């Protein structure tokens, strides 16, 4: 995955790999087909599994 930090924000974007896309798609599909799971929850879980946005310590921070 290629890291792309933004201007001193505690976020970084990573390009997902094939394995991440496959796992997120499979999780979304399995949750999407369950009638008791709301579509927003299925999409949120798939986005978290995709691991694109990560929270990091800002550059130059001592915390």
HELIX and SHEET records of a PDB file:
HELIX    1   1 UNK A   18  UNK A   32  1                                  15    
HELIX    2   2 UNK A   39  UNK A   50  1                                  12    
SHEET    1   A 3 UNK A   3  UNK A   5  0                                        
SHEET    2   A 3 UNK A  11  UNK A  14 -1                                        
SHEET    3   A 3 UNK A  53  UNK A  55 -1                                        
END                                                                             
